[in-house]
Amino acid sequence: MIVEVVRSGFVESTHQVRMLTVDAEGRPVEAKGAVHVPASPRSSMKPLQALGMLRSGLGLEDELLALACASHSGEPFHVDGVRKILAGAGLEESALLCPEDYPFDRSVTESGRVYMNCSGKHAAMLATCVLNDWPTESYLEPRHPLQRAIRETVEDLTGERVAASGVDGCGAPLFFVSMLGVTKAFRAFPRSSPDSYERKIFEAMSTYPEWTSGTDRPEARLMRALPGLMLKAGAEAFDAFAFEDGRAGTVKIEDGSQRARVPATVAALRSLGLDAPELAELAAPPVLGGGRPVGELRFR
């Protein structure tokens, strides 16, 4: 699948898409590109990382659990939530080992580790360490008990051995698995029993979409438009999602272009019959020239 960027009638750019969608029974609906080879899901793995933490005793719920799965915008409620998780563990912001950063929210001019989009995950990791009396100063090391527990969870849900590991942008271990594996993992969240940790994460993310991304981020807009949807974006243009009945999918833009990611994800959702009027703008964002539409994004 190719996304073309058309400006003034000229094809200006093209973006190749890998896509996998499955129906409520797990049967493939769309399979575009090499969905069986290892991919880099980046932050799309955060729900799986959070599951590893819950299995290790973490007791977060509702908005704060959604924040543990988030790539947040650094809005005031996100920052307050991160500080609440840290305070509950008796820790200061200095315990965070994610990089200092400016928030995605342009109205916020402050910077620091607590504003970094992965700080919710890092705060939850630290809280898990405190609960288990694990070292907090080395919680990002691959051999740390926390990271071993998370890797076991990733392999459990994906049904795959981790093909390779690396370092994510926030400093945490990154596990490379196939899009088939990620899709299988995401299906497990809504399909698990009501009292399971998986279902708890699904309910938190789908109920509090602003906490998983930001108030006006595309991910939150998609989840608000389609109640019962859990969706998590990752850097370098990766998306993974699951609907409450088990329909699920993954999308990867090969060149990492964020511009093509959301339209491709809308196409993936539509392939499963998931649509709403609010998706029209996200499916076809205008190409602007001088502040007015002069082109479009289209698929071929």
C-alpha positions in Angstrom: 0.0 0.0 0.0 1.3 3.5 -0.9 0.2 6.8 0.5 0.8 9.6 -2.1 1.1 13.3 -1.1 -0.3 15.4 -4.0 0.4 19.1 -4.2 -1.1 21.2 -6.9 -1.7 18.1 -9.0 1.9 16.8 -8.6 2.8 13.7 -6.6 5.3 15.2 -4.2 6.0 12.3 -1.9 5.1 8.6 -1.4 5.0 6.6 1.7 5.0 2.8 1.7 2.7 1.2 4.3 2.8 -2.2 6.1 -0.6 -3.1 7.5 -2.3 -6.0 9.2 -5.9 -6.2 10.3 -7.8 -9.2 11.7 -11.5 -9.7 12.4 -13.0 -10.6 15.8 -12.0 -14.2 15.4 -8.4 -13.3 14.6 -8.7 -14.1 10.9 -6.7 -11.8 8.5 -8.7 -9.1 6.7 -5.9 -7.0 5.3 -2.2 -8.0 5.1 0.0 -5.5 3.2 3.8 -5.9 3.2 6.1 -8.0 5.4 3.9 -8.2 8.5 5.7 -11.4 9.6 9.2 -10.0 10.0 10.5 -8.2 13.1 9.4 -4.6 13.4 10.1 -1.7 15.8 6.8 -1.0 17.6 8.4 1.7 19.8 5.8 3.1 22.2 3.0 0.9 20.9 4.5 -1.6 23.3 3.6 0.5 26.4 0.4 -1.5 27.2 2.5 -4.7 27.2 5.1 -3.0 29.4 2.3 -1.8 31.8 1.0 -5.4 31.9 4.4 -6.6 33.0 4.3 -4.1 35.8 0.8 -5.1 36.9 1.8 -8.7 36.9 4.7 -7.6 39.2 2.3 -6.0 41.7 1.8 -2.4 40.5 -1.6 -1.2 41.7 -2.4 1.7 39.4 -5.9 2.1 38.1 -8.1 4.3 35.8 -6.4 7.6 34.7 -3.0 6.8 36.2 -2.9 3.4 34.6 -3.7 5.0 31.3 -0.9 7.4 31.9 1.5 4.5 32.5 0.7 3.4 29.0 1.0 6.9 27.5 3.1 9.0 25.2 1.6 12.0 26.8 1.6 15.7 25.6 2.9 17.1 28.9 -0.3 18.9 29.7 -0.8 20.0 33.3 -3.0 17.0 34.2 -0.4 14.6 32.7 2.5 16.2 34.7 0.4 16.2 37.9 -0.4 12.5 37.3 3.3 11.6 36.9 4.1 13.4 40.1 1.3 11.6 41.9 2.6 8.2 40.8 6.1 9.2 42.1 4.8 10.5 45.3 2.8 7.3 45.9 6.1 5.5 45.7 7.9 8.0 48.0 10.1 9.2 45.1 11.2 12.6 43.8 11.3 13.6 40.1 15.1 13.1 40.2 14.5 9.3 40.3 13.3 9.4 36.6 15.9 8.3 34.2 14.1 9.4 31.0 15.7 12.3 29.2 14.8 15.9 29.9 12.5 17.2 27.2 10.0 19.8 26.2 6.4 18.7 26.1 4.4 18.1 22.9 1.9 20.6 24.2 3.1 23.9 22.8 1.2 26.0 25.4 3.6 24.6 28.1 7.0 26.2 28.0 8.6 24.4 30.9 10.9 21.4 30.3 12.4 18.5 32.3 12.2 14.8 32.8 8.6 14.9 34.1 7.5 16.6 30.9 9.1 13.9 28.6 6.3 12.0 26.9 7.3 8.7 28.4 7.5 9.9 32.0 4.3 8.2 33.0 5.8 4.8 32.0 9.0 5.6 33.8 7.2 6.7 37.0 5.2 3.4 36.9 8.4 1.4 36.4 9.9 3.1 39.5 6.8 2.5 41.5 6.9 -1.2 40.5 10.5 -1.4 41.7 9.7 0.2 45.1 6.9 -2.4 45.6 9.3 -5.3 44.9 12.3 -3.8 46.7 14.2 -3.8 43.4 16.9 -1.2 42.7 15.6 2.1 41.3 18.9 3.5 40.1 19.2 0.7 37.5 15.6 0.1 36.4 16.4 0.6 32.7 19.1 -2.1 32.6 18.0 -5.1 30.5 19.1 -7.5 33.3 17.0 -5.7 35.9 14.2 -7.8 37.3 11.6 -5.4 36.1 12.9 -5.5 32.5 13.1 -9.3 32.6 9.5 -9.4 33.7 8.4 -7.1 30.9 10.3 -9.1 28.3 8.6 -12.3 29.6 5.2 -10.5 29.2 6.0 -9.4 25.7 6.9 -12.9 24.6 3.8 -14.3 26.4 1.3 -12.0 24.7 2.9 -12.0 21.2 3.6 -15.7 21.2 7.0 -14.9 19.8 10.6 -14.9 21.1 12.0 -11.4 21.0 13.9 -11.2 17.7 16.3 -8.5 19.0 16.4 -5.8 21.6 17.7 -2.3 21.7 17.2 1.1 23.4 14.0 3.2 22.9 14.1 7.0 22.7 13.3 7.3 26.4 16.2 4.9 27.4 14.1 1.9 28.2 14.7 -1.5 26.6 12.9 -1.9 23.2 11.9 -5.3 22.0 11.6 -6.2 18.3 8.7 -8.5 17.3 6.6 -8.9 14.2 3.4 -7.1 13.4 1.6 -10.4 13.6 2.8 -10.7 17.2 1.8 -7.2 18.2 -1.6 -7.6 16.7 -2.1 -10.9 18.6 -1.0 -9.2 21.8 -3.4 -6.3 21.4 -6.3 -8.7 20.8 -5.6 -10.2 24.2 -6.5 -6.9 26.0 -10.2 -6.7 25.2 -10.7 -10.5 25.0 -9.4 -11.3 28.5 -11.7 -11.9 31.4 -13.3 -8.9 33.1 -11.1 -9.2 36.2 -7.8 -9.6 34.3 -4.9 -7.2 34.2 -5.2 -7.1 30.4 -8.9 -6.0 30.6 -8.0 -3.4 33.3 -5.5 -1.8 30.9 -8.0 -2.0 28.0 -10.7 -0.2 30.1 -8.2 2.4 31.3 -6.9 3.3 27.9 -10.3 3.3 26.1 -12.1 5.2 28.9 -9.4 7.9 29.3 -8.0 8.5 25.9 -6.7 12.0 26.7 -4.4 10.4 29.4 -2.8 8.1 26.8 -1.8 10.9 24.5 -3.3 14.4 24.7 -6.5 16.3 24.6 -6.4 17.0 20.9 -4.0 14.3 19.7 -5.2 12.1 16.8 -5.0 9.0 19.0 -7.5 10.5 21.5 -9.7 11.7 18.7 -9.9 8.3 17.2 -10.8 6.6 20.5 -13.4 9.2 21.3 -14.9 8.8 17.8 -15.0 5.0 18.2 -16.0 4.1 21.8 -14.5 0.6 22.6 -11.3 1.3 20.8 -7.9 1.0 22.4 -5.1 2.5 20.2 -1.4 3.2 20.9 0.9 5.1 18.7 4.7 4.6 18.5 7.6 6.7 17.2 8.7 6.2 13.6 5.0 5.9 12.5 3.8 2.7 14.2 0.2 2.2 15.4 -1.5 -0.7 17.1 -5.1 -1.0 18.1 -7.8 -3.4 19.3 -11.6 -3.0 19.5 -13.7 -4.4 22.3 -14.9 -7.4 20.2 -11.4 -8.5 19.2 -11.0 -6.8 15.9 -7.4 -5.5 15.8 -4.5 -4.3 13.7 -1.1 -2.7 13.3 0.2 -0.1 10.9 3.8 0.8 10.1 4.9 3.6 7.7 8.2 2.3 6.3 9.9 5.7 6.1 8.7 6.7 9.6 6.5 9.6 8.3 4.0 10.7 10.9 2.0 12.5 8.1 0.9 9.1 6.6 0.4 7.3 9.9 -3.0 8.5 10.9 -4.6 8.2 7.4 -3.2 4.7 7.1 -4.6 3.8 10.5 -8.0 5.1 9.6 -7.9 2.9 6.4 -7.0 0.0 8.6 -9.9 0.7 10.9 -12.3 1.1 8.0 -11.1 -2.3 6.6 -12.7 -3.8 9.7 -15.9 -1.8 9.4 -14.9 0.7 12.1 -15.8 4.2 11.0 -17.5 7.4 12.1 -18.0 10.9 10.6 -15.3 12.3 12.9 -12.7 10.2 11.1 -13.1 12.0 7.7 -10.7 14.8 8.6 -8.1 12.4 10.0 -8.4 10.1 7.0 -7.6 12.9 4.5 -5.7 15.8 6.0 -5.4 18.7 3.5 -2.0 19.6 1.9 -1.7 23.3 2.5 -0.2 26.1 0.5 -0.3 29.6 1.8 -2.7 28.4 4.5 -5.3 27.0 2.1 -5.8 23.5 0.7 -3.9 22.9 -2.5 -3.7 19.1 -2.5 -4.5 15.8 -0.7 -3.2 12.5 0.6 -4.5 9.5 -1.3 -3.9 5.8 -1.4 -3.0 3.5 -4.2 
